[in-house]
Amino acid sequence: MVNTIKLIKSRAEYFSALVAIECLLAASLEGDSRESELLDVYLLLIEDYERKNIFLTNVDPISAIEFRMAEQGLRQKDLVPIIGSRSRVSEVLSRERPLTLSMIRALSAALGIPLEILIKVSTKQDVSPPSNLDIDKFPLSEMIKRGWLGSLPKHASRDTVELAVNQFLTRASGTQPVSALYRSGLKLSGVSDSGMHSCFAWLARVSVVAKEVLDVPTYRASTLNAELLSTIAKLSSDRDGPVKAIELLRSIGVIVVVEPGLPKSHIDGAAFLANNRTPIIGLTLRYDRVDHFWFTLLHELGHVWLHLSENGSAYVDNFSNTDVTEKPEKEANRVARDAFIPISTWKRSPASISPTKESLISLASKHEIHPAILAGRFQFESGNFQRFRNLLGQGEIRKHFPKLRF
């Protein structure tokens, strides 16, 4: 433990203080001990740093920008080189125009505002289509082929297509797909503009389809618990399990939409809220495998259970990247894993210690789950994606959704 305590003046010192606090909180502190007093001092120092550096989770982006402008004596015209024209600066500050990714990066660098503040969706920046979306970067031919844009003439004019896209995005209003693109396991830094547009279009489609689901009861957070997740996990052993799981979730107010992904989107699943607080889960079935379907569904349910809240949190997941560092993603992974078999049970089992086809099937049968779940778990943990491939249930999921074109 660091004995020298001083005023926090940098982000490095800030994060160092956070580590110290975590260490103190992990200990059983007596009320009048030196460590308890040390904790109070650290908390005061962090509060002081956060107040001075607007490093607060409840500060919206525009308020943060205005704070920095006042602090540095800047006027609107001073933001023109960062944001664009004077009219664009005015629209951003009046919350009429949402921040684009390039604006966010530029403002963070120029004004020293943390990215985590700027990526929030501010009061009027709801899910209406962001103005930086470029019609030409949408996978229009695929969207038209799927019927997302209505019955367009074969040689529709650009104005007609643009109107159809805007109407499509407008129908999705009232959910959180915009914030999903920023608050997600999907790394936007590795996604092209066309990929981002594909992500947004897919999320909008999931939103539109969810709105068409009728007679959905009001979701109550207390309904979703470890016992229910375990019940859903056991449906993996049922021949009609995917359909039954979706029906069960609908009965408690959670809407699951299966919609194949668009080119370059690389999405496996997503979880976000409708404006009436109804949780929406989107699944692409990018891989037609039993293990992939059930892990993705339980992972997104983990987000619904633990992370979807009043602040409009939303999550978009791409499981191609196995190096997970974000806390919410780790927590959702743990929820999915433990819903099938707790890690303590798994690690002590022959299926984990010296896995064979027979040991995997035996353990799966004991816990009433599909053996594909354990085969996939072995592959993920070992990095050996060839062994037990015949247990993964390849080609067993998409057939439950015959009306969709994959």
Secondary structure in CASP SS format (residue, H / E / C, confidence):
PFRMAT SS
TARGET T0000
AUTHOR 0000-0000-0000
METHOD secondary structure of the structure
MODEL  1
M C 1.00
V C 1.00
N C 1.00
T C 1.00
I C 1.00
K C 1.00
L C 1.00
I C 1.00
K C 1.00
S C 1.00
R H 1.00
A H 1.00
E H 1.00
Y H 1.00
F H 1.00
S H 1.00
A H 1.00
L H 1.00
V H 1.00
A H 1.00
I H 1.00
E H 1.00
C H 1.00
L H 1.00
L H 1.00
A H 1.00
A C 1.00
S C 1.00
L C 1.00
E C 1.00
G C 1.00
D C 1.00
S C 1.00
R H 1.00
E H 1.00
S H 1.00
E H 1.00
L H 1.00
L H 1.00
D H 1.00
V H 1.00
Y H 1.00
L H 1.00
L H 1.00
L H 1.00
I H 1.00
E H 1.00
D H 1.00
Y H 1.00
E H 1.00
R H 1.00
K H 1.00
N H 1.00
I C 1.00
F C 1.00
L C 1.00
T C 1.00
N C 1.00
V C 1.00
D C 1.00
P H 1.00
I H 1.00
S H 1.00
A H 1.00
I H 1.00
E H 1.00
F H 1.00
R H 1.00
M H 1.00
A H 1.00
E H 1.00
Q H 1.00
G C 1.00
L C 1.00
R C 1.00
Q H 1.00
K H 1.00
D H 1.00
L H 1.00
V H 1.00
P H 1.00
I H 1.00
I H 1.00
G C 1.00
S C 1.00
R H 1.00
S H 1.00
R H 1.00
V H 1.00
S H 1.00
E H 1.00
V H 1.00
L H 1.00
S C 1.00
R C 1.00
E C 1.00
R C 1.00
P C 1.00
L C 1.00
T C 1.00
L H 1.00
S H 1.00
M H 1.00
I H 1.00
R H 1.00
A H 1.00
L H 1.00
S H 1.00
A H 1.00
A H 1.00
L H 1.00
G C 1.00
I C 1.00
P C 1.00
L H 1.00
E H 1.00
I H 1.00
L H 1.00
I C 1.00
K C 1.00
V C 1.00
S C 1.00
T C 1.00
K C 1.00
Q C 1.00
D C 1.00
V C 1.00
S C 1.00
P C 1.00
P C 1.00
S C 1.00
N C 1.00
L C 1.00
D C 1.00
I H 1.00
D H 1.00
K H 1.00
F C 1.00
P C 1.00
L H 1.00
S H 1.00
E H 1.00
M H 1.00
I H 1.00
K H 1.00
R C 1.00
G C 1.00
W C 1.00
L C 1.00
G C 1.00
S C 1.00
L C 1.00
P C 1.00
K C 1.00
H C 1.00
A C 1.00
S C 1.00
R H 1.00
D H 1.00
T H 1.00
V H 1.00
E H 1.00
L H 1.00
A H 1.00
V H 1.00
N H 1.00
Q H 1.00
F H 1.00
L H 1.00
T H 1.00
R H 1.00
A C 1.00
S C 1.00
G C 1.00
T E 1.00
Q C 1.00
P H 1.00
V H 1.00
S H 1.00
A H 1.00
L H 1.00
Y H 1.00
R C 1.00
S C 1.00
G C 1.00
L C 1.00
K C 1.00
L H 1.00
S H 1.00
G H 1.00
V C 1.00
S C 1.00
D H 1.00
S H 1.00
G H 1.00
M H 1.00
H H 1.00
S H 1.00
C H 1.00
F H 1.00
A H 1.00
W H 1.00
L H 1.00
A H 1.00
R H 1.00
V H 1.00
S H 1.00
V H 1.00
V H 1.00
A H 1.00
K H 1.00
E C 1.00
V C 1.00
L C 1.00
D C 1.00
V C 1.00
P C 1.00
T C 1.00
Y C 1.00
R C 1.00
A H 1.00
S H 1.00
T H 1.00
L C 1.00
N C 1.00
A H 1.00
E H 1.00
L H 1.00
L H 1.00
S H 1.00
T H 1.00
I H 1.00
A H 1.00
K H 1.00
L H 1.00
S H 1.00
S H 1.00
D C 1.00
R C 1.00
D C 1.00
G H 1.00
P H 1.00
V H 1.00
K H 1.00
A H 1.00
I H 1.00
E H 1.00
L H 1.00
L H 1.00
R H 1.00
S H 1.00
I C 1.00
G C 1.00
V C 1.00
I E 1.00
V E 1.00
V E 1.00
V E 1.00
E C 1.00
P C 1.00
G C 1.00
L C 1.00
P C 1.00
K C 1.00
S C 1.00
H C 1.00
I C 1.00
D C 1.00
G E 1.00
A E 1.00
A E 1.00
F E 1.00
L E 1.00
A E 1.00
N C 1.00
N C 1.00
R C 1.00
T C 1.00
P E 1.00
I E 1.00
I E 1.00
G E 1.00
L E 1.00
T C 1.00
L C 1.00
R C 1.00
Y C 1.00
D C 1.00
R C 1.00
V H 1.00
D H 1.00
H H 1.00
F H 1.00
W H 1.00
F H 1.00
T H 1.00
L H 1.00
L H 1.00
H H 1.00
E H 1.00
L H 1.00
G H 1.00
H H 1.00
V H 1.00
W H 1.00
L H 1.00
H C 1.00
L C 1.00
S C 1.00
E C 1.00
N C 1.00
G C 1.00
S C 1.00
A C 1.00
Y E 1.00
V E 1.00
D E 1.00
N C 1.00
F C 1.00
S C 1.00
N C 1.00
T C 1.00
D C 1.00
V C 1.00
T C 1.00
E C 1.00
K H 1.00
P H 1.00
E H 1.00
K H 1.00
E H 1.00
A H 1.00
N H 1.00
R H 1.00
V H 1.00
A H 1.00
R H 1.00
D H 1.00
A H 1.00
F H 1.00
I C 1.00
P C 1.00
I H 1.00
S H 1.00
T H 1.00
W H 1.00
K H 1.00
R H 1.00
S C 1.00
P H 1.00
A H 1.00
S H 1.00
I H 1.00
S C 1.00
P C 1.00
T C 1.00
K H 1.00
E H 1.00
S H 1.00
L H 1.00
I H 1.00
S H 1.00
L H 1.00
A H 1.00
S H 1.00
K H 1.00
H C 1.00
E C 1.00
I C 1.00
H C 1.00
P H 1.00
A H 1.00
I H 1.00
L H 1.00
A H 1.00
G H 1.00
R H 1.00
F H 1.00
Q H 1.00
F H 1.00
E H 1.00
S H 1.00
G C 1.00
N C 1.00
F C 1.00
Q C 1.00
R C 1.00
F C 1.00
R H 1.00
N H 1.00
L H 1.00
L C 1.00
G C 1.00
Q C 1.00
G C 1.00
E C 1.00
I C 1.00
R H 1.00
K H 1.00
H H 1.00
F C 1.00
P C 1.00
K C 1.00
L C 1.00
R C 1.00
F C 1.00
END
